[in-house]
Amino acid sequence: MLDTKGKEIPAAGGLNWRNKPRRRFSAAERLAMVLECETPGVSVAQVAQRNRVNSNLLFKWKKKRECGLLPAPSATAALVPVRLVKKRERPNKLAAGTRARAAPPAGAIEIEMSGARIILHGAVSGANLGAVLRALARK
């Protein structure tokens, strides 16, 4: 590049972002940066400069964490307690001449995470439950 006096000005090294692939941060890295921002006496701008990230991106991650949308690192994912209950048989109280209708299977699945609660009543197919759990894992 030339200035108005004809001298060559060296291009700033490392500032051309167009030639580099987009950086991706793992959930653990994002969470670590957000937690560092919450340390007393540390500003978001300092953390952004230290990690070479735009401060607006850190504010976006902080807001996602407050809403419970910033995924926790998979290494620290907590297990949820599960209790299995045997189904009790009910005696058939219908008269001999009447037809018994097939009752829908009773039961419920309740999922609570990040302040949201999902309750699935009745029979739930494995495919539908898998789709719900995969969607929740992405958030």
N, C-alpha and C positions, 0 to 999 in steps of 0.2 A: 504494500500500500504506500502511496506517496502523499506527502503533505503539500501544501501550497508552495513551499520553497524547493520542492524537488527532492527532499531527503526521504529516504526509505524508513518507514516506521515498522518495526517488527510486530507481527500479529501476536496477540496475547495467547500464550499456549494453554490449552486445556479449556478454553472458553467456548469453543465451537461444539455445541451440543448436538448439532445435526448429524455429525459423523459417528455418534456413539449410540449404542442401544439403550433403551429406557431401563433405568434401574428399578429393580423390584425389591421390596423389603418384606421380610418374613413377618409373621404376626409377632414373634418374639422381639424382633428389632423395633417394630412400631411401638409395641407396648413399653419397651425399655426407654425409647425416646420420650414418650408421653409421661412416663413416671419421672424421668429426669426433669421434665418441664415443671412438674408439680413440687419439686424440691424447693424449700424456702431459699430465697436469694438468687435463684437461677431464672433467667428470662428465657422466653421462647426463642428470641432472636439468637441468644448465645448457643442454645442447643442446636438450632437450625444451622448456624455457621459451622459449628464443630462437626456436624454430621453431613454437611454439604447438601442440605435439604431446604426447600423454600419454607419459610415460616408459616405461610398459609396452609401448607400441607400438614404441618404439626397441629395447627388449630383445628383442621378438619378431623384429624385423628383423635384429638382431645374431645371434640364434640361427639364423635362416634363412641368413644369409651364411656362418656357420661350417659349416653342413651343405651348402652349395653350392646352396641353393634360392632365394636372392635373385637375381633375374635381373639380368644385367649390362645397362647401357644399350646400346641397339641401335647407337649410333654407334661404340662401341668393340668390337663383336663381332668376334672373330677369325675369319679364314678358315682352313679346314682343308685341308692339302695332299691332293691326290687323284692317284693313279697309275693309269693305264689299262693293262691288260695284254691283249694279243691272245690269243684262245683258240687253242690248238694243235689241229689235227685229228689224231685217233688213227685208225690203220688198223683196219678191221674184221677181226678174227681169227676170226670165226665160219665154220663150214663152210657150203658152198653150200646144203645142204638144211635148215638150221635157221633159224628166224625170229629176227630181231634185235628185242629189246625196246627201246623208247624209254627211254633212261636219263634220269633227271632231270638238268636242267642243273646243272652244278657251279658253285660260286662261293660267296662269302661277303661280307657287308657287316659291318664292325666300326665301331661308334660309341662313342667314349669322351668323356664330358664330366662334369665335376663329380664325379670319382671313381667314376662308374658306367660299366660297359661293357656294351654290347648287341651281340651277334653274331647275325646272321641268316644261316643256311646255306641253300644251294640257291637255287631260283628265288624271287625276291621281286617281288611285283607293285608297280607304281608307286603304286597307290592305298594299299596297306598301308604302304609306306615313307613316303609323304606323311603318312599319319595318325600314324605314329610320330614323324616329325620335327616335326609341328605340336604334338603333345603335349609333346615335349621343349622346344620353344620357349616354351610357356606356363609352364613350371616355373621 
